[in-house]
């Protein structure tokens, strides 16, 4: 089975004083203190492939949402040696604003998405503000345009994108959220995206409050653990600042790019 290199690229963050209480369902955490979010896209490289996972958001969305944009997604990809205009495959874990903006920066790409995510993002549940709020309408409309342009490949449940790279519908956070399992030298690594924002969400079975189906989110923790063979250091959360702190940066001058297929530093 081929083994790939996998990178997390931090492009944005919340303010450092974001309270812990915003990261757990009410009653699941009674501790005070700060618990900020980091925002990542991911890169899978190897065997003459460069696959981007999620596309981040742009300056306009950062201003609208009150987020700190540290790098434009295409710029941090360039720091990793990737020309976004030449990328052939982009996996969209889901269509929330922070994962599916900047789609136009990938003019050569086929986008990989779960059937259920497109149904969710364009269907009846979007009539409810608490569920539609994390979507940008312009991003969803652009994704629909890509469908009509023949540039979206839909997946249903579990499927193989390439040897050693599989997609797995998790749900929970959104109707069709998918995780990505990648074969690496140290084992099957799982890019969980928002199946769990923080390792603590999964480890304590304490769900993140932005959730479509709590039961699916909880079952998703177990699914991701099974996909990683029960190895915690092969489970990569979607928004945890610990990712940037625990894994090594190939280039010390670019500390926001870390390599996940290598063992963590601690």
Backbone as CSV, one residue per row, in Angstrom:
resi,resn,N_x,N_y,N_z,CA_x,CA_y,CA_z,C_x,C_y,C_z
1,UNK,0.848,-1.195,0.000,0.000,0.000,0.000,0.885,1.247,0.000
2,UNK,0.624,2.219,-0.877,1.444,3.432,-0.900,1.379,4.184,0.426
3,UNK,2.458,4.882,0.744,2.504,5.735,1.933,2.695,7.175,1.481
4,UNK,1.972,8.086,2.111,1.966,9.492,1.715,2.512,10.385,2.817
5,UNK,2.960,11.571,2.417,3.228,12.649,3.348,1.935,13.438,3.534
6,UNK,1.692,13.921,4.755,0.467,14.676,5.054,0.847,15.910,5.865
7,UNK,0.297,17.053,5.468,0.623,18.316,6.103,-0.649,19.025,6.575
8,UNK,-0.567,19.685,7.729,-1.604,20.611,8.186,-1.072,22.021,7.986
9,UNK,-1.886,22.875,7.369,-1.500,24.242,7.070,-2.464,25.184,7.797
10,UNK,-1.984,25.843,8.843,-2.831,26.786,9.578,-2.888,28.097,8.820
11,UNK,-4.114,28.554,8.531,-4.252,29.784,7.770,-4.990,30.886,8.545
12,UNK,-5.679,30.536,9.634,-6.457,31.526,10.368,-6.650,31.063,11.804
13,UNK,-7.214,31.955,12.623,-7.446,31.641,14.035,-8.516,32.569,14.581
14,UNK,-9.117,32.159,15.696,-9.970,33.060,16.461,-9.084,33.896,17.372
15,UNK,-9.696,34.826,18.069,-8.949,35.570,19.077,-8.541,34.616,20.210
16,UNK,-7.394,34.858,20.842,-6.897,33.926,21.864,-7.814,33.754,23.072
17,UNK,-8.692,34.721,23.319,-9.525,34.653,24.522,-10.867,33.968,24.292
18,UNK,-11.036,33.270,23.186,-12.288,32.542,22.968,-12.532,31.606,24.161
19,UNK,-13.696,31.682,24.805,-13.918,30.890,26.028,-14.140,29.400,25.747
20,UNK,-13.686,28.570,26.666,-13.873,27.121,26.562,-15.342,26.742,26.402
21,UNK,-16.217,27.468,27.055,-17.637,27.110,27.051,-18.230,27.088,25.658
22,UNK,-17.607,27.771,24.681,-18.126,27.799,23.318,-17.759,26.547,22.527
23,UNK,-16.981,25.660,23.116,-16.500,24.479,22.395,-17.128,23.165,22.850
24,UNK,-18.125,23.257,23.744,-18.775,22.056,24.259,-20.276,22.312,24.402
25,UNK,-21.060,21.266,24.246,-22.480,21.402,24.505,-22.705,21.876,25.936
26,UNK,-23.767,22.640,26.180,-24.025,23.121,27.550,-24.038,21.979,28.564
27,UNK,-23.326,22.204,29.653,-23.259,21.196,30.711,-22.129,20.200,30.560
28,UNK,-21.463,20.199,29.371,-20.385,19.230,29.151,-19.039,19.731,29.655
29,UNK,-18.947,21.029,29.999,-17.694,21.538,30.524,-17.995,22.706,31.448
30,UNK,-17.541,22.627,32.668,-17.815,23.652,33.668,-16.578,24.467,34.014
31,UNK,-15.507,24.302,33.247,-14.263,24.992,33.542,-14.233,26.362,32.861
32,UNK,-13.646,27.317,33.506,-13.421,28.621,32.914,-12.105,28.597,32.136
33,UNK,-11.868,29.648,31.376,-10.603,29.757,30.665,-10.798,29.910,29.172
34,UNK,-9.676,30.118,28.479,-9.695,30.341,27.038,-9.412,29.041,26.292
35,UNK,-9.986,28.931,25.090,-9.766,27.764,24.239,-10.005,28.183,22.784
36,UNK,-9.014,28.823,22.165,-9.198,29.351,20.815,-9.211,28.246,19.760
37,UNK,-9.714,28.603,18.586,-9.710,27.722,17.432,-8.597,28.124,16.479
38,UNK,-7.950,27.138,15.873,-7.128,27.351,14.685,-7.898,26.821,13.484
39,UNK,-7.596,27.376,12.313,-8.243,26.958,11.070,-7.180,26.395,10.143
40,UNK,-7.448,25.198,9.630,-6.470,24.486,8.809,-7.061,24.100,7.454
41,UNK,-6.163,23.991,6.474,-6.403,23.140,5.329,-5.301,22.082,5.385
42,UNK,-5.419,21.041,4.562,-4.474,19.932,4.634,-3.978,19.580,3.237
43,UNK,-2.810,18.978,3.192,-2.176,18.592,1.934,-1.693,17.153,2.039
44,UNK,-2.061,16.357,1.047,-1.588,14.971,0.923,-0.663,14.923,-0.287
45,UNK,0.547,14.407,-0.077,1.545,14.426,-1.162,2.231,13.068,-1.257
46,UNK,2.387,12.599,-2.485,3.125,11.360,-2.709,2.641,10.640,-3.940
47,UNK,3.540,9.815,-4.520,3.188,8.987,-5.672,2.603,9.834,-6.795
48,UNK,3.308,10.938,-7.071,2.972,11.859,-8.159,1.594,12.481,-7.987
49,UNK,1.150,12.622,-6.724,-0.129,13.263,-6.438,0.061,14.362,-5.405
50,UNK,-0.708,15.427,-5.565,-0.868,16.449,-4.539,-2.364,16.710,-4.403
51,UNK,-2.907,16.301,-3.283,-4.342,16.426,-3.038,-4.547,17.414,-1.901
52,UNK,-5.345,18.424,-2.151,-5.669,19.425,-1.131,-6.979,19.024,-0.454
53,UNK,-7.009,19.134,0.851,-8.220,18.846,1.625,-8.728,20.165,2.202
54,UNK,-9.870,20.606,1.704,-10.540,21.856,2.069,-9.785,23.072,1.524
55,UNK,-10.514,24.187,1.438,-9.976,25.358,0.735,-10.000,26.632,1.560
56,UNK,-10.466,26.566,2.810,-10.375,27.717,3.691,-11.344,28.832,3.338
57,UNK,-11.076,30.039,3.882,-11.903,31.194,3.571,-11.028,32.375,3.191
58,UNK,-11.676,33.433,2.680,-10.940,34.596,2.182,-11.068,35.786,3.126
59,UNK,-10.523,36.908,2.696,-10.505,38.109,3.525,-11.911,38.578,3.862
60,UNK,-12.811,38.558,2.890,-14.173,39.014,3.126,-14.853,38.189,4.210
61,UNK,-14.720,36.874,4.135,-15.328,36.012,5.154,-14.684,36.226,6.515
62,UNK,-13.380,36.427,6.537,-12.697,36.678,7.808,-13.248,37.930,8.480
63,UNK,-13.470,38.965,7.695,-14.007,40.207,8.253,-15.445,40.021,8.717
64,UNK,-16.246,39.317,7.933,-17.644,39.094,8.291,-17.776,38.263,9.559
65,UNK,-16.876,37.303,9.741,-16.973,36.355,10.859,-16.101,36.733,12.052
66,UNK,-15.335,37.789,11.944,-14.481,38.182,13.053,-13.344,37.215,13.311
67,UNK,-12.737,36.708,12.245,-11.622,35.771,12.362,-10.318,36.442,11.919
68,UNK,-9.202,35.953,12.450,-7.886,36.469,12.065,-7.351,35.647,10.905
69,UNK,-7.288,36.239,9.726,-6.728,35.554,8.566,-5.217,35.743,8.588
70,UNK,-4.493,34.688,8.857,-3.035,34.752,8.994,-2.364,34.621,7.631
71,UNK,-2.893,33.737,6.782,-2.408,33.552,5.417,-3.624,33.350,4.509
72,UNK,-3.589,33.891,3.308,-4.546,33.448,2.312,-4.286,31.960,2.049
73,UNK,-5.322,31.120,1.930,-5.076,29.688,1.711,-4.144,29.394,0.542
74,UNK,-4.304,30.107,-0.572,-3.432,29.828,-1.721,-1.993,30.228,-1.425
75,UNK,-1.812,31.220,-0.555,-0.455,31.663,-0.240,0.265,30.668,0.650
76,UNK,-0.451,30.095,1.626,0.234,29.109,2.468,0.455,27.808,1.704
77,UNK,-0.431,27.498,0.749,-0.153,26.363,-0.129,1.119,26.609,-0.937
78,UNK,1.294,27.835,-1.413,2.506,28.152,-2.164,3.747,27.979,-1.304
79,UNK,3.641,28.316,-0.005,4.773,28.118,0.901,5.098,26.631,1.069
80,UNK,4.094,25.765,0.819,4.317,24.320,0.862,4.725,23.771,-0.502
81,UNK,4.920,24.666,-1.472,5.359,24.250,-2.797,4.241,23.833,-3.725
82,UNK,3.006,24.285,-3.449,1.844,23.876,-4.244,1.273,25.090,-4.955
83,UNK,1.098,24.968,-6.264,0.422,25.977,-7.073,-1.052,25.604,-7.134
84,UNK,-1.913,26.377,-6.457,-3.336,26.040,-6.391,-3.965,25.920,-7.770
85,UNK,-3.488,26.691,-8.728,-4.087,26.668,-10.064,-3.836,25.357,-10.797
86,UNK,-2.889,24.559,-10.312,-2.555,23.296,-10.976,-3.021,22.065,-10.207
87,UNK,-3.625,22.259,-9.038,-4.091,21.124,-8.231,-5.207,20.397,-8.974
88,UNK,-5.112,19.064,-9.030,-6.078,18.267,-9.798,-7.228,17.730,-8.962
89,UNK,-6.992,17.543,-7.665,-8.033,16.970,-6.802,-8.108,17.750,-5.497
90,UNK,-9.327,18.169,-5.141,-9.598,18.831,-3.870,-10.718,18.070,-3.168
91,UNK,-10.451,17.624,-1.959,-11.475,16.985,-1.126,-12.122,18.072,-0.277
92,UNK,-13.443,18.177,-0.336,-14.185,19.071,0.546,-14.811,18.218,1.634
93,UNK,-14.339,18.391,2.862,-14.900,17.573,3.938,-16.353,17.945,4.204
94,UNK,-16.677,19.227,4.039,-18.057,19.709,4.114,-18.078,21.129,3.565
95,UNK,-19.245,21.758,3.529,-19.397,23.027,2.826,-19.519,24.241,3.741
96,UNK,-19.147,24.135,5.002,-19.129,25.314,5.860,-18.127,26.335,5.323
97,UNK,-18.336,27.610,5.686,-17.572,28.717,5.107,-16.072,28.556,5.265
98,UNK,-15.631,27.940,6.377,-14.205,27.847,6.657,-13.543,26.644,6.001
99,UNK,-14.314,25.860,5.289,-13.774,24.675,4.613,-13.995,24.698,3.106
100,UNK,-14.870,25.561,2.621,-15.233,25.513,1.201,-15.326,26.903,0.593
101,UNK,-14.515,27.849,1.074,-14.384,29.122,0.397,-13.245,29.039,-0.607
102,UNK,-13.023,30.077,-1.344,-11.881,30.165,-2.274,-11.884,29.068,-3.331
103,UNK,-13.062,28.547,-3.684,-13.109,27.460,-4.663,-12.560,27.893,-6.020
104,UNK,-12.739,29.167,-6.355,-12.272,29.660,-7.640,-10.764,29.675,-7.779
105,UNK,-10.044,29.511,-6.680,-8.579,29.497,-6.744,-8.027,28.174,-7.260
106,UNK,-8.915,27.214,-7.560,-8.498,25.877,-8.005,-9.154,25.561,-9.354
107,UNK,-8.763,26.274,-10.400,-9.464,26.148,-11.691,-9.270,24.815,-12.403
108,UNK,-8.264,24.039,-12.000,-7.994,22.760,-12.667,-8.504,21.564,-11.880
109,UNK,-9.143,21.818,-10.743,-9.445,20.734,-9.811,-10.804,20.101,-10.048
110,UNK,-10.865,18.804,-9.737,-12.112,18.103,-9.482,-12.325,18.113,-7.977
111,UNK,-13.547,18.439,-7.569,-13.870,18.537,-6.142,-14.620,17.292,-5.694
112,UNK,-14.203,16.719,-4.575,-14.768,15.471,-4.070,-15.627,15.767,-2.847
113,UNK,-16.895,15.379,-2.910,-17.880,15.749,-1.904,-18.858,14.611,-1.712
114,UNK,-19.364,14.456,-0.510,-20.392,13.456,-0.257,-21.743,13.913,-0.827
115,UNK,-22.476,12.977,-1.432,-23.831,13.268,-1.901,-24.654,13.958,-0.821
116,UNK,-24.584,13.423,0.398,-25.444,13.905,1.466,-25.106,15.342,1.858
117,UNK,-23.850,15.757,1.696,-23.498,17.119,2.059,-24.151,18.126,1.118
118,UNK,-24.188,17.824,-0.176,-24.861,18.739,-1.095,-26.363,18.773,-0.832
119,UNK,-26.956,17.617,-0.527,-28.380,17.613,-0.180,-28.640,18.444,1.065
120,UNK,-27.771,18.300,2.043,-27.926,19.033,3.304,-27.795,20.542,3.082
121,UNK,-26.771,20.957,2.341,-26.467,22.373,2.180,-27.462,23.108,1.286
122,UNK,-28.274,22.376,0.545,-29.221,23.012,-0.378,-30.669,22.603,-0.088
123,UNK,-30.897,21.880,0.999,-32.225,21.345,1.274,-32.943,22.033,2.413
124,UNK,-33.966,21.366,2.914,-34.907,21.961,3.858,-34.279,22.410,5.169
125,UNK,-33.187,21.757,5.592,-32.600,22.125,6.881,-31.980,23.518,6.853
126,UNK,-31.702,24.032,5.661,-31.152,25.381,5.556,-32.203,26.459,5.807
127,UNK,-33.441,26.062,6.013,-34.478,27.016,6.411,-34.346,27.409,7.884
128,UNK,-33.463,26.730,8.623,-33.277,26.992,10.051,-31.961,27.730,10.247
129,UNK,-32.050,28.924,10.815,-30.884,29.811,10.899,-29.721,29.191,11.673
130,UNK,-30.012,28.403,12.706,-28.923,27.841,13.507,-28.107,26.816,12.721
131,UNK,-28.698,26.245,11.671,-27.987,25.284,10.830,-27.375,25.942,9.591
132,UNK,-28.022,26.982,9.081,-27.513,27.628,7.868,-26.410,28.639,8.160
133,UNK,-26.316,29.122,9.412,-25.377,30.200,9.735,-23.923,29.894,9.352
134,UNK,-23.422,28.663,9.503,-22.013,28.425,9.168,-21.740,28.305,7.667
135,UNK,-22.765,28.405,6.829,-22.577,28.370,5.381,-22.544,29.785,4.830
136,UNK,-21.720,30.025,3.824,-21.798,31.230,3.022,-22.579,30.890,1.762
137,UNK,-23.648,31.615,1.525,-24.494,31.306,0.373,-23.696,31.354,-0.923
138,UNK,-22.799,32.321,-1.048,-22.029,32.420,-2.298,-21.128,31.210,-2.505
139,UNK,-20.608,30.627,-1.414,-19.785,29.428,-1.550,-20.627,28.242,-2.004
140,UNK,-21.806,28.106,-1.407,-22.683,26.996,-1.788,-23.122,27.145,-3.244
141,UNK,-23.454,28.361,-3.650,-23.860,28.584,-5.040,-22.714,28.295,-6.002
142,UNK,-21.497,28.644,-5.589,-20.346,28.335,-6.436,-20.152,26.829,-6.542
143,UNK,-20.361,26.112,-5.441,-20.251,24.655,-5.476,-21.304,24.052,-6.410
144,UNK,-22.524,24.590,-6.369,-23.567,24.116,-7.288,-23.153,24.386,-8.731
145,UNK,-22.570,25.541,-8.986,-22.086,25.836,-10.325,-21.030,24.849,-10.791
146,UNK,-20.169,24.425,-9.875,-19.151,23.432,-10.228,-19.783,22.088,-10.585
147,UNK,-20.890,21.756,-9.894,-21.613,20.527,-10.245,-22.066,20.601,-11.704
148,UNK,-22.683,21.716,-12.064,-23.195,21.870,-13.430,-22.072,21.993,-14.452
149,UNK,-20.889,22.354,-13.973,-19.737,22.408,-14.859,-18.997,21.092,-14.966
150,UNK,-19.507,20.055,-14.334,-18.892,18.737,-14.422,-17.617,18.594,-13.619
151,UNK,-17.465,19.413,-12.573,-16.199,19.403,-11.834,-16.335,18.890,-10.408
152,UNK,-17.473,18.266,-10.090,-17.650,17.659,-8.771,-17.834,16.160,-8.959
153,UNK,-17.068,15.397,-8.186,-17.258,13.946,-8.134,-17.890,13.621,-6.792
154,UNK,-19.064,13.050,-6.852,-19.790,12.744,-5.625,-19.422,11.354,-5.107
155,UNK,-19.427,11.241,-3.789,-19.143,9.984,-3.111,-20.291,9.698,-2.158
156,UNK,-20.561,8.431,-1.968,-21.639,8.027,-1.075,-21.094,7.051,-0.051
157,UNK,-20.981,7.511,1.196,-20.455,6.632,2.240,-18.946,6.532,2.151
158,UNK,-18.437,5.313,2.016,-17.004,5.047,1.952,-16.593,4.794,0.512
159,UNK,-15.513,5.440,0.092,-15.010,5.208,-1.260,-13.505,5.448,-1.290
160,UNK,-12.863,4.882,-2.304,-11.417,5.038,-2.482,-11.164,6.116,-3.520
161,UNK,-10.424,7.134,-3.128,-10.052,8.191,-4.056,-8.810,7.820,-4.850
162,UNK,-7.874,7.172,-4.181,-6.628,6.712,-4.787,-6.104,5.588,-3.896
163,UNK,-5.185,4.765,-4.396,-4.627,3.729,-3.528,-4.081,4.328,-2.235
164,UNK,-4.608,3.863,-1.104,-4.155,4.352,0.190,-4.857,5.599,0.693
165,UNK,-5.839,6.099,-0.051,-6.592,7.288,0.369,-8.080,6.988,0.229
166,UNK,-8.796,6.982,1.352,-10.222,6.681,1.332,-11.013,7.787,2.024
167,UNK,-12.263,7.937,1.594,-13.187,8.928,2.140,-14.280,8.197,2.901
168,UNK,-14.716,8.794,4.016,-15.670,8.121,4.898,-16.697,9.128,5.396
169,UNK,-17.955,8.910,5.068,-18.999,9.797,5.562,-19.143,9.601,7.071
170,UNK,-19.115,10.703,7.796,-19.247,10.694,9.244,-20.560,11.348,9.670
171,UNK,-20.902,12.496,9.058,-22.082,13.226,9.491,-21.862,13.859,10.850
172,UNK,-22.961,14.129,11.548,-22.875,14.716,12.880,-22.797,16.223,12.828
173,UNK,-21.639,16.743,12.538,-21.431,18.192,12.465,-22.287,18.797,11.345
174,UNK,-22.295,18.163,10.194,-23.200,18.482,9.090,-23.798,17.179,8.594
175,UNK,-24.726,17.285,7.638,-25.376,16.078,7.145,-24.444,15.131,6.422
176,UNK,-23.442,15.678,5.735,-22.571,14.828,4.926,-21.102,15.060,5.155
177,UNK,-20.712,15.438,6.358,-19.293,15.593,6.675,-18.547,14.299,6.377
178,UNK,-17.351,14.414,5.776,-16.525,13.233,5.536,-15.141,13.415,6.126
179,UNK,-14.582,12.302,6.593,-13.203,12.246,7.057,-12.354,11.580,5.989
180,UNK,-11.042,11.782,6.061,-10.116,11.257,5.059,-9.095,10.369,5.768
181,UNK,-8.977,9.142,5.283,-7.997,8.196,5.833,-6.855,8.061,4.836
182,UNK,-5.622,8.239,5.325,-4.443,8.257,4.460,-3.406,7.289,4.998
183,UNK,-2.911,6.426,4.144,-1.833,5.529,4.540,-0.526,6.309,4.628
184,UNK,0.158,6.181,5.771,1.458,6.815,5.962,2.447,5.778,6.478
185,UNK,3.698,6.170,6.570,4.727,5.248,7.052,4.446,4.803,8.486
186,UNK,3.759,5.622,9.267,3.518,5.242,10.653,2.107,4.709,10.891
187,UNK,1.356,4.486,9.823,0.040,3.886,9.969,-1.041,4.696,9.288
188,UNK,-2.303,4.255,9.397,-3.408,4.952,8.744,-3.802,6.215,9.505
189,UNK,-3.496,7.357,8.918,-3.762,8.646,9.548,-5.146,9.135,9.127
190,UNK,-5.893,9.694,10.072,-7.259,10.158,9.813,-7.323,11.666,9.964
191,UNK,-7.602,12.348,8.850,-7.919,13.770,8.889,-9.395,13.869,9.218
192,UNK,-9.695,14.124,10.472,-11.079,14.063,10.941,-11.875,15.298,10.568
193,UNK,-11.180,16.385,10.212,-11.875,17.651,9.985,-12.789,17.923,11.179
194,UNK,-14.030,18.298,10.940,-14.888,18.686,12.057,-15.704,17.535,12.628
195,UNK,-15.287,16.305,12.356,-15.841,15.181,13.116,-15.576,15.429,14.599
196,UNK,-14.413,16.015,14.905,-14.171,16.576,16.240,-13.222,17.750,16.086
197,UNK,-13.622,18.913,16.621,-12.818,20.120,16.512,-11.535,20.012,17.321
198,UNK,-11.661,19.497,18.536,-10.525,19.331,19.447,-10.398,17.865,19.825
199,UNK,-9.191,17.439,20.131,-9.007,16.093,20.668,-9.856,15.901,21.913
200,UNK,-10.003,16.954,22.717,-10.777,16.842,23.950,-12.249,16.530,23.684
201,UNK,-12.808,17.056,22.593,-14.197,16.701,22.247,-14.338,15.189,22.115
202,UNK,-13.410,14.587,21.375,-13.479,13.143,21.148,-13.131,12.355,22.403
203,UNK,-12.054,12.731,23.077,-11.571,11.941,24.206,-12.576,11.912,25.351
204,UNK,-13.276,13.022,25.573,-14.253,13.080,26.657,-15.678,12.796,26.190
205,UNK,-15.834,12.534,24.889,-17.187,12.346,24.334,-18.061,13.547,24.697
206,UNK,-17.478,14.735,24.502,-18.135,15.997,24.826,-18.308,16.780,23.523
207,UNK,-19.453,16.687,22.864,-19.615,17.230,21.514,-19.449,18.738,21.422
208,UNK,-18.955,19.164,20.268,-18.910,20.580,19.908,-20.344,21.051,19.683
209,UNK,-20.690,22.280,20.086,-22.095,22.699,20.054,-22.664,22.971,18.672
210,UNK,-21.819,23.181,17.664,-22.324,23.379,16.309,-22.522,21.998,15.689
211,UNK,-23.741,21.467,15.790,-23.970,20.068,15.448,-25.351,19.895,14.830
212,UNK,-25.420,19.087,13.781,-26.689,18.735,13.146,-27.331,17.541,13.841
213,UNK,-26.519,16.500,14.146,-27.040,15.283,14.760,-26.045,14.821,15.818
214,UNK,-26.411,14.988,17.083,-25.489,14.669,18.175,-25.113,13.191,18.173
215,UNK,-26.080,12.325,17.948,-25.789,10.895,17.942,-24.779,10.518,16.881
216,UNK,-24.927,11.076,15.678,-23.958,10.801,14.618,-22.583,11.356,14.964
217,UNK,-22.551,12.512,15.627,-21.258,13.059,16.026,-20.552,12.121,16.999
218,UNK,-21.284,11.606,17.971,-20.693,10.691,18.941,-20.233,9.396,18.278
219,UNK,-21.052,8.862,17.380,-20.653,7.649,16.663,-19.451,7.932,15.756
220,UNK,-19.369,9.175,15.266,-18.238,9.540,14.427,-16.922,9.488,15.162
221,UNK,-16.933,9.783,16.460,-15.700,9.655,17.237,-15.195,8.208,17.169
222,UNK,-16.100,7.284,17.363,-15.714,5.874,17.348,-15.266,5.438,15.960
223,UNK,-15.975,5.910,14.924,-15.588,5.562,13.565,-14.171,6.036,13.267
224,UNK,-13.859,7.277,13.611,-12.519,7.799,13.352,-11.461,7.008,14.124
225,UNK,-11.760,6.656,15.350,-10.817,5.850,16.139,-10.579,4.500,15.480
226,UNK,-11.620,3.884,14.982,-11.467,2.595,14.299,-10.641,2.749,13.025
227,UNK,-10.881,3.820,12.268,-10.140,4.036,11.022,-8.651,4.227,11.282
228,UNK,-8.303,4.779,12.434,-6.901,5.001,12.793,-6.302,3.826,13.552
229,UNK,-7.020,2.717,13.613,-6.510,1.548,14.315,-6.349,1.762,15.807
230,UNK,-7.134,2.700,16.367,-7.069,2.939,17.808,-5.846,3.692,18.275
231,UNK,-5.091,4.283,17.333,-3.864,5.006,17.701,-4.157,6.505,17.801
232,UNK,-4.168,7.086,18.999,-4.547,8.498,19.157,-3.703,9.470,18.348
233,UNK,-2.410,9.179,18.162,-1.539,10.102,17.456,-1.734,10.072,15.949
234,UNK,-2.641,9.211,15.492,-2.998,9.187,14.068,-4.364,9.833,13.815
235,UNK,-4.936,10.445,14.848,-6.233,11.114,14.751,-6.005,12.624,14.787
236,UNK,-6.329,13.296,13.696,-6.023,14.717,13.571,-7.316,15.531,13.657
237,UNK,-7.504,16.303,14.734,-8.713,17.103,14.890,-8.729,18.291,13.927
238,UNK,-9.920,18.877,13.754,-10.090,19.898,12.733,-9.646,21.299,13.103
239,UNK,-9.632,21.659,14.394,-9.388,23.063,14.766,-8.522,23.209,16.007
240,UNK,-7.796,22.210,16.377,-7.068,22.201,17.648,-5.687,22.848,17.495
241,UNK,-5.386,23.926,18.235,-4.042,24.514,18.179,-2.929,23.545,18.551
242,UNK,-3.252,22.484,19.272,-2.238,21.495,19.645,-1.602,20.847,18.424
243,UNK,-2.325,20.782,17.305,-1.759,20.170,16.091,-0.487,20.905,15.693
244,UNK,-0.550,22.213,15.675,0.606,23.017,15.271,1.736,22.919,16.285
245,UNK,1.397,22.678,17.536,2.408,22.596,18.579,3.043,21.214,18.677
246,UNK,2.279,20.187,18.353,2.758,18.815,18.586,3.541,18.235,17.419
247,UNK,3.228,18.651,16.177,3.888,18.028,15.036,4.990,18.920,14.487
248,UNK,6.021,18.331,13.901,7.185,19.105,13.461,6.907,19.936,12.211
249,UNK,7.513,21.105,12.159,7.445,21.971,10.987,8.667,21.696,10.108
250,UNK,8.461,21.260,8.854,9.618,20.977,7.987,10.517,22.187,7.781
251,UNK,9.900,23.379,7.745,10.659,24.611,7.570,10.424,25.490,8.793
252,UNK,11.424,25.655,9.651,11.230,26.455,10.869,10.785,27.882,10.586
253,UNK,11.037,28.381,9.376,10.625,29.734,9.029,9.135,29.813,8.710
254,UNK,8.489,28.652,8.560,7.044,28.618,8.289,6.409,27.689,9.326
255,UNK,6.277,28.133,10.572,5.787,27.257,11.639,4.315,26.882,11.505
256,UNK,3.588,27.542,10.597,2.178,27.213,10.419,1.960,26.020,9.497
257,UNK,3.026,25.420,8.983,2.929,24.182,8.193,3.628,23.084,8.977
258,UNK,2.884,22.051,9.358,3.464,20.940,10.111,3.201,19.638,9.381
259,UNK,4.078,18.677,9.612,4.007,17.402,8.896,3.445,16.329,9.811
260,UNK,2.289,15.793,9.440,1.523,14.896,10.290,1.914,13.439,10.137
261,UNK,2.558,13.071,9.056,2.935,11.670,8.879,4.168,11.303,9.689
262,UNK,4.827,12.297,10.251,5.943,12.049,11.174,5.418,11.943,12.597
263,UNK,6.148,11.298,13.498,5.689,11.202,14.901,5.582,12.587,15.526
264,UNK,4.637,12.785,16.418,4.548,14.069,17.114,5.750,14.300,18.005
265,UNK,6.019,15.573,18.279,7.171,15.937,19.112,6.950,15.563,20.566
266,UNK,5.668,15.540,20.981,5.364,15.202,22.379,3.967,14.644,22.443
